[in-house]
């Protein structure tokens, strides 16, 4: 039997998730400006490159928008809720996979 070790979640993805959770909890309100990726990196204890990748990840999903003045949380609640649903679906799939592996 071969090993099934999954280390697919990268550090930047964990940081992107944490930023997203802060958006959901209202720490970063819809339409609000985010801290710079350098400040975010300092706060998270990560490298600026990791913070940049995390912001870029959320930007690709429309949760964060880049303007000339910096990065902002989208003002579109539907985009945030759609990404939330996508996240929950992924977590559910991971749970079901883990559950199947643990069943005897």
Beta strands, then each sheet from edge to edge (+ up, - down):
strand 1: 64-67
strand 2: 70-73
sheet 1: 1+ 2-
end
